[in-house]
Structure formats: C-alpha cells, structure tokens
Amino acid sequence: MISHRPAYLVPTVFFSLLITLVLLPSPATAHCDALDGPVVTLAKKALDTGNVNLVLPWVPKNDEPEIRRAFDHTLSVRKLGPRAMSLADTFFFETLVRVHRGSEGAPYTGLKAAGRDLGPAIPAADKALDSGSKEAVEELLTDTIRKGLHEHFHTAMTHKDFDPDDVVAGRRHVQAYVAYVHYVEGLWEAATKSSAKGPHPQSAPHPH
C-alpha cells in the first residue's frame, strides 16, 4: 500500500474540486435566476397583485428595504405605459434575483432565458413538491449514487493490488483511491449537511 505523499496532493485537490462541482448547485444549473424560475414567477404575481410579501421570503430580512423600494418604484413606473412596464418589471426581477443570489453567496450573472435544460435533478425536486410525493426524486438520487459508487469502487478495486516497484501502477492506484474516497466523503457531507445552515434561515426553505 503506497502512503499518501505531497506528490499526490494535485490529484487530491483535483478530485476534491470535482466532487464539489458535482454535488453543489452551480450558477449554470440553479433555476432561481431563470425567467420561468420560482423567484421571477412569484415576482410577476407580486407585481400583478401589488403584494410584495410574496417575494420577501426569498431575501434576507436585512435586504427587505431594498426590495420594497424597488417594488414601489416598479409599480409607479408601470403606470406610464407598456414600454415602461416592461423595463420596470425587468428592473425589479433583476434586483430581486441579484439580492437573492447574493444571500446564497452566488454571483448574479443576469436573468436567464426560460426553458433551459436544467438536467433531471431540479425538475424532479420541484415535481416532488408539487405532487407531494418524493418517490421519483428519491429513486433518481438513489440510482445515480449507486451507479457512481459502483464505478468508483470498481476502479479502486481494479488498481488496488500492484507491484510496489511499479510506480506508474502505484499512481493509478492512488488516483483511483482518492477519487473513490472523495466521492464517498462528498456524498456523506452533502447528505448530513444541516438544512438550518441556509443563506438566510429566517426565510422559508426553497428548492435549489
């Protein structure tokens, strides 16, 4: 068994980063900044009904004044005509999404077009909440994790036994071992992370 030495820190860091990118929602896949996402959908309803409370759960309490000001300003400008309404609505959507993403520690990169391919996880999570049944999303996650674990475990086992004098084979072993361990560790950390450690716990939980 080859011991872990500084020479192998590069693959360790690489696979740690890989697991982080796989397990954590990224700006490319999170749907809170989409025009058909939950934030903008509620923002449209808030403007149509004049009820800013519909969107306030999506921002921290400290940011409420900014959102209320933007909301009131938008309602005033909307009265000037269709063109003004469109510009004012976009201003409010952008302000709300920017503040919300900031509360999550994520950068604001603009509003995204509706109908993007979000992959299977986010639609499954939303559908589970809509239907009141978690079976489909549970099956999706379980099957995906089982497949990933099988692949990493199989690769690690394949390279486990090697000639101590074969350094190339030893490095293959270390690379497979590190990938396997970090995959398991990353899943464990994601699964045991407390839901109370959100970006603004005073707000209602939301799917991301």
MODELLER restraints for C-alpha pairs under 7 A, 6 or more apart:
rsr = mdl.restraints
at = mdl.atoms
rsr.add(forms.Gaussian(group=physical.xy_distance, feature=features.Distance(at['CA:2:A'], at['CA:170:A']), mean=6.80, stdev=0.5))
rsr.add(forms.Gaussian(group=physical.xy_distance, feature=features.Distance(at['CA:11:A'], at['CA:175:A']), mean=6.43, stdev=0.5))
rsr.add(forms.Gaussian(group=physical.xy_distance, feature=features.Distance(at['CA:12:A'], at['CA:178:A']), mean=6.13, stdev=0.5))
rsr.add(forms.Gaussian(group=physical.xy_distance, feature=features.Distance(at['CA:15:A'], at['CA:179:A']), mean=5.76, stdev=0.5))
rsr.add(forms.Gaussian(group=physical.xy_distance, feature=features.Distance(at['CA:15:A'], at['CA:182:A']), mean=6.82, stdev=0.5))
rsr.add(forms.Gaussian(group=physical.xy_distance, feature=features.Distance(at['CA:16:A'], at['CA:182:A']), mean=6.22, stdev=0.5))
rsr.add(forms.Gaussian(group=physical.xy_distance, feature=features.Distance(at['CA:19:A'], at['CA:182:A']), mean=6.91, stdev=0.5))
rsr.add(forms.Gaussian(group=physical.xy_distance, feature=features.Distance(at['CA:19:A'], at['CA:183:A']), mean=6.21, stdev=0.5))
rsr.add(forms.Gaussian(group=physical.xy_distance, feature=features.Distance(at['CA:19:A'], at['CA:186:A']), mean=6.15, stdev=0.5))
rsr.add(forms.Gaussian(group=physical.xy_distance, feature=features.Distance(at['CA:25:A'], at['CA:208:A']), mean=6.83, stdev=0.5))
rsr.add(forms.Gaussian(group=physical.xy_distance, feature=features.Distance(at['CA:29:A'], at['CA:118:A']), mean=5.47, stdev=0.5))
rsr.add(forms.Gaussian(group=physical.xy_distance, feature=features.Distance(at['CA:30:A'], at['CA:208:A']), mean=5.92, stdev=0.5))
rsr.add(forms.Gaussian(group=physical.xy_distance, feature=features.Distance(at['CA:31:A'], at['CA:37:A']), mean=5.35, stdev=0.5))
rsr.add(forms.Gaussian(group=physical.xy_distance, feature=features.Distance(at['CA:32:A'], at['CA:38:A']), mean=6.10, stdev=0.5))
rsr.add(forms.Gaussian(group=physical.xy_distance, feature=features.Distance(at['CA:32:A'], at['CA:39:A']), mean=5.67, stdev=0.5))
rsr.add(forms.Gaussian(group=physical.xy_distance, feature=features.Distance(at['CA:33:A'], at['CA:97:A']), mean=5.91, stdev=0.5))
rsr.add(forms.Gaussian(group=physical.xy_distance, feature=features.Distance(at['CA:33:A'], at['CA:111:A']), mean=5.31, stdev=0.5))
rsr.add(forms.Gaussian(group=physical.xy_distance, feature=features.Distance(at['CA:33:A'], at['CA:112:A']), mean=5.90, stdev=0.5))
rsr.add(forms.Gaussian(group=physical.xy_distance, feature=features.Distance(at['CA:34:A'], at['CA:111:A']), mean=5.67, stdev=0.5))
rsr.add(forms.Gaussian(group=physical.xy_distance, feature=features.Distance(at['CA:34:A'], at['CA:112:A']), mean=4.40, stdev=0.5))
rsr.add(forms.Gaussian(group=physical.xy_distance, feature=features.Distance(at['CA:34:A'], at['CA:113:A']), mean=5.81, stdev=0.5))
rsr.add(forms.Gaussian(group=physical.xy_distance, feature=features.Distance(at['CA:34:A'], at['CA:114:A']), mean=5.86, stdev=0.5))
rsr.add(forms.Gaussian(group=physical.xy_distance, feature=features.Distance(at['CA:35:A'], at['CA:111:A']), mean=6.50, stdev=0.5))
rsr.add(forms.Gaussian(group=physical.xy_distance, feature=features.Distance(at['CA:35:A'], at['CA:112:A']), mean=6.05, stdev=0.5))
rsr.add(forms.Gaussian(group=physical.xy_distance, feature=features.Distance(at['CA:35:A'], at['CA:113:A']), mean=5.73, stdev=0.5))
rsr.add(forms.Gaussian(group=physical.xy_distance, feature=features.Distance(at['CA:35:A'], at['CA:114:A']), mean=5.09, stdev=0.5))
rsr.add(forms.Gaussian(group=physical.xy_distance, feature=features.Distance(at['CA:36:A'], at['CA:114:A']), mean=5.00, stdev=0.5))
rsr.add(forms.Gaussian(group=physical.xy_distance, feature=features.Distance(at['CA:39:A'], at['CA:97:A']), mean=6.85, stdev=0.5))
rsr.add(forms.Gaussian(group=physical.xy_distance, feature=features.Distance(at['CA:40:A'], at['CA:93:A']), mean=5.95, stdev=0.5))
rsr.add(forms.Gaussian(group=physical.xy_distance, feature=features.Distance(at['CA:42:A'], at['CA:54:A']), mean=6.42, stdev=0.5))
rsr.add(forms.Gaussian(group=physical.xy_distance, feature=features.Distance(at['CA:42:A'], at['CA:55:A']), mean=6.17, stdev=0.5))
rsr.add(forms.Gaussian(group=physical.xy_distance, feature=features.Distance(at['CA:43:A'], at['CA:55:A']), mean=6.11, stdev=0.5))
rsr.add(forms.Gaussian(group=physical.xy_distance, feature=features.Distance(at['CA:43:A'], at['CA:93:A']), mean=6.64, stdev=0.5))
rsr.add(forms.Gaussian(group=physical.xy_distance, feature=features.Distance(at['CA:46:A'], at['CA:52:A']), mean=5.43, stdev=0.5))
rsr.add(forms.Gaussian(group=physical.xy_distance, feature=features.Distance(at['CA:46:A'], at['CA:54:A']), mean=5.78, stdev=0.5))
rsr.add(forms.Gaussian(group=physical.xy_distance, feature=features.Distance(at['CA:46:A'], at['CA:55:A']), mean=6.96, stdev=0.5))
rsr.add(forms.Gaussian(group=physical.xy_distance, feature=features.Distance(at['CA:47:A'], at['CA:75:A']), mean=6.97, stdev=0.5))
rsr.add(forms.Gaussian(group=physical.xy_distance, feature=features.Distance(at['CA:52:A'], at['CA:68:A']), mean=6.95, stdev=0.5))
rsr.add(forms.Gaussian(group=physical.xy_distance, feature=features.Distance(at['CA:52:A'], at['CA:71:A']), mean=6.86, stdev=0.5))
rsr.add(forms.Gaussian(group=physical.xy_distance, feature=features.Distance(at['CA:56:A'], at['CA:64:A']), mean=6.62, stdev=0.5))
rsr.add(forms.Gaussian(group=physical.xy_distance, feature=features.Distance(at['CA:57:A'], at['CA:203:A']), mean=4.84, stdev=0.5))
rsr.add(forms.Gaussian(group=physical.xy_distance, feature=features.Distance(at['CA:57:A'], at['CA:204:A']), mean=5.72, stdev=0.5))
rsr.add(forms.Gaussian(group=physical.xy_distance, feature=features.Distance(at['CA:58:A'], at['CA:100:A']), mean=6.02, stdev=0.5))
rsr.add(forms.Gaussian(group=physical.xy_distance, feature=features.Distance(at['CA:58:A'], at['CA:203:A']), mean=6.51, stdev=0.5))
rsr.add(forms.Gaussian(group=physical.xy_distance, feature=features.Distance(at['CA:59:A'], at['CA:99:A']), mean=6.56, stdev=0.5))
rsr.add(forms.Gaussian(group=physical.xy_distance, feature=features.Distance(at['CA:59:A'], at['CA:100:A']), mean=5.14, stdev=0.5))
rsr.add(forms.Gaussian(group=physical.xy_distance, feature=features.Distance(at['CA:59:A'], at['CA:103:A']), mean=6.85, stdev=0.5))
rsr.add(forms.Gaussian(group=physical.xy_distance, feature=features.Distance(at['CA:60:A'], at['CA:103:A']), mean=6.78, stdev=0.5))
rsr.add(forms.Gaussian(group=physical.xy_distance, feature=features.Distance(at['CA:60:A'], at['CA:200:A']), mean=5.33, stdev=0.5))
rsr.add(forms.Gaussian(group=physical.xy_distance, feature=features.Distance(at['CA:60:A'], at['CA:203:A']), mean=6.70, stdev=0.5))
rsr.add(forms.Gaussian(group=physical.xy_distance, feature=features.Distance(at['CA:67:A'], at['CA:96:A']), mean=6.54, stdev=0.5))
rsr.add(forms.Gaussian(group=physical.xy_distance, feature=features.Distance(at['CA:70:A'], at['CA:92:A']), mean=6.01, stdev=0.5))
rsr.add(forms.Gaussian(group=physical.xy_distance, feature=features.Distance(at['CA:71:A'], at['CA:92:A']), mean=6.45, stdev=0.5))
rsr.add(forms.Gaussian(group=physical.xy_distance, feature=features.Distance(at['CA:74:A'], at['CA:88:A']), mean=5.06, stdev=0.5))
rsr.add(forms.Gaussian(group=physical.xy_distance, feature=features.Distance(at['CA:74:A'], at['CA:89:A']), mean=6.40, stdev=0.5))
rsr.add(forms.Gaussian(group=physical.xy_distance, feature=features.Distance(at['CA:74:A'], at['CA:92:A']), mean=6.51, stdev=0.5))
rsr.add(forms.Gaussian(group=physical.xy_distance, feature=features.Distance(at['CA:77:A'], at['CA:84:A']), mean=6.19, stdev=0.5))
rsr.add(forms.Gaussian(group=physical.xy_distance, feature=features.Distance(at['CA:77:A'], at['CA:85:A']), mean=6.43, stdev=0.5))
rsr.add(forms.Gaussian(group=physical.xy_distance, feature=features.Distance(at['CA:77:A'], at['CA:88:A']), mean=6.22, stdev=0.5))
rsr.add(forms.Gaussian(group=physical.xy_distance, feature=features.Distance(at['CA:78:A'], at['CA:84:A']), mean=5.74, stdev=0.5))
rsr.add(forms.Gaussian(group=physical.xy_distance, feature=features.Distance(at['CA:78:A'], at['CA:85:A']), mean=3.97, stdev=0.5))
rsr.add(forms.Gaussian(group=physical.xy_distance, feature=features.Distance(at['CA:78:A'], at['CA:88:A']), mean=6.29, stdev=0.5))
rsr.add(forms.Gaussian(group=physical.xy_distance, feature=features.Distance(at['CA:79:A'], at['CA:85:A']), mean=6.98, stdev=0.5))
rsr.add(forms.Gaussian(group=physical.xy_distance, feature=features.Distance(at['CA:94:A'], at['CA:111:A']), mean=6.65, stdev=0.5))
rsr.add(forms.Gaussian(group=physical.xy_distance, feature=features.Distance(at['CA:98:A'], at['CA:108:A']), mean=5.19, stdev=0.5))
rsr.add(forms.Gaussian(group=physical.xy_distance, feature=features.Distance(at['CA:101:A'], at['CA:107:A']), mean=6.34, stdev=0.5))
rsr.add(forms.Gaussian(group=physical.xy_distance, feature=features.Distance(at['CA:101:A'], at['CA:108:A']), mean=6.28, stdev=0.5))
rsr.add(forms.Gaussian(group=physical.xy_distance, feature=features.Distance(at['CA:103:A'], at['CA:199:A']), mean=5.37, stdev=0.5))
rsr.add(forms.Gaussian(group=physical.xy_distance, feature=features.Distance(at['CA:103:A'], at['CA:200:A']), mean=6.65, stdev=0.5))
rsr.add(forms.Gaussian(group=physical.xy_distance, feature=features.Distance(at['CA:104:A'], at['CA:199:A']), mean=4.89, stdev=0.5))
rsr.add(forms.Gaussian(group=physical.xy_distance, feature=features.Distance(at['CA:124:A'], at['CA:137:A']), mean=5.32, stdev=0.5))
rsr.add(forms.Gaussian(group=physical.xy_distance, feature=features.Distance(at['CA:125:A'], at['CA:137:A']), mean=6.01, stdev=0.5))
rsr.add(forms.Gaussian(group=physical.xy_distance, feature=features.Distance(at['CA:128:A'], at['CA:134:A']), mean=5.05, stdev=0.5))
rsr.add(forms.Gaussian(group=physical.xy_distance, feature=features.Distance(at['CA:128:A'], at['CA:137:A']), mean=6.58, stdev=0.5))
rsr.add(forms.Gaussian(group=physical.xy_distance, feature=features.Distance(at['CA:152:A'], at['CA:179:A']), mean=6.89, stdev=0.5))
rsr.add(forms.Gaussian(group=physical.xy_distance, feature=features.Distance(at['CA:152:A'], at['CA:180:A']), mean=4.96, stdev=0.5))
rsr.add(forms.Gaussian(group=physical.xy_distance, feature=features.Distance(at['CA:153:A'], at['CA:180:A']), mean=6.13, stdev=0.5))
rsr.add(forms.Gaussian(group=physical.xy_distance, feature=features.Distance(at['CA:155:A'], at['CA:176:A']), mean=6.09, stdev=0.5))
rsr.add(forms.Gaussian(group=physical.xy_distance, feature=features.Distance(at['CA:156:A'], at['CA:173:A']), mean=6.65, stdev=0.5))
rsr.add(forms.Gaussian(group=physical.xy_distance, feature=features.Distance(at['CA:156:A'], at['CA:176:A']), mean=4.81, stdev=0.5))
rsr.add(forms.Gaussian(group=physical.xy_distance, feature=features.Distance(at['CA:156:A'], at['CA:177:A']), mean=5.22, stdev=0.5))
rsr.add(forms.Gaussian(group=physical.xy_distance, feature=features.Distance(at['CA:156:A'], at['CA:180:A']), mean=6.54, stdev=0.5))
rsr.add(forms.Gaussian(group=physical.xy_distance, feature=features.Distance(at['CA:159:A'], at['CA:172:A']), mean=6.49, stdev=0.5))
rsr.add(forms.Gaussian(group=physical.xy_distance, feature=features.Distance(at['CA:159:A'], at['CA:173:A']), mean=4.74, stdev=0.5))
rsr.add(forms.Gaussian(group=physical.xy_distance, feature=features.Distance(at['CA:160:A'], at['CA:173:A']), mean=5.67, stdev=0.5))
rsr.add(forms.Gaussian(group=physical.xy_distance, feature=features.Distance(at['CA:162:A'], at['CA:169:A']), mean=6.21, stdev=0.5))
rsr.add(forms.Gaussian(group=physical.xy_distance, feature=features.Distance(at['CA:162:A'], at['CA:170:A']), mean=6.55, stdev=0.5))
